[in-house]
């Protein structure tokens, strides 16, 4: 039950974090660089705040790669 809650909360949070950095219009290289840097910083912050979710996510990816 707790794992499902962690997955659901983490899923919504990571989608929100990624959507912040999604660009829908053209921009200069400098603007794109700044947006990418900010997105990277937000993702690192997300990872720090959601360690349990990231642990589950990475174990799932690792397990999937082993079974392929």
C-alpha positions in Angstrom: 0.0 0.0 0.0 2.8 2.5 0.9 4.7 1.5 -2.2 1.7 2.2 -4.4 1.3 5.6 -2.8 5.0 6.4 -3.3 4.7 5.4 -7.0 1.5 7.4 -7.6 2.9 10.6 -5.8 6.3 10.2 -7.5 4.7 9.7 -10.9 2.7 12.9 -10.7 5.6 14.9 -9.3 8.1 13.8 -11.9 5.6 14.6 -14.7 5.1 18.0 -13.2 8.8 18.6 -12.9 9.5 17.6 -16.5 6.5 19.6 -17.9 8.0 22.8 -16.4 11.0 22.4 -18.7 9.1 21.5 -21.8 9.4 24.2 -24.5 6.5 24.7 -26.9 8.0 27.6 -28.9 11.3 28.5 -30.6 14.0 30.1 -28.5 17.6 31.3 -28.8 20.4 28.9 -28.0 21.0 30.9 -24.8 17.4 30.6 -23.7 17.4 26.8 -24.5 20.6 26.5 -22.5 19.2 28.3 -19.5 15.9 26.2 -19.7 17.9 23.0 -19.9 20.1 24.0 -16.9 17.0 24.9 -14.9 15.3 21.6 -15.8 18.4 19.7 -14.7 18.5 21.5 -11.4 14.8 20.8 -10.8 15.3 17.1 -11.6 18.2 16.9 -9.2 16.0 18.6 -6.5 13.2 16.2 -7.3 15.5 13.2 -6.9 16.7 14.5 -3.5 13.1 15.0 -2.4 11.8 11.7 -3.7 14.5 9.2 -2.9 12.1 6.3 -2.3 10.3 6.8 -5.7 13.7 7.0 -7.5 14.9 3.9 -5.8 11.8 2.0 -6.9 12.0 3.5 -10.4 15.7 2.6 -10.9 15.2 -0.9 -9.6 12.3 -1.4 -12.0 14.4 -0.2 -14.9 17.3 -2.4 -13.9 15.1 -5.4 -13.6 13.5 -4.7 -17.0 16.9 -4.5 -18.7 18.0 -7.8 -17.1 14.9 -9.7 -18.4 15.1 -8.3 -22.0 
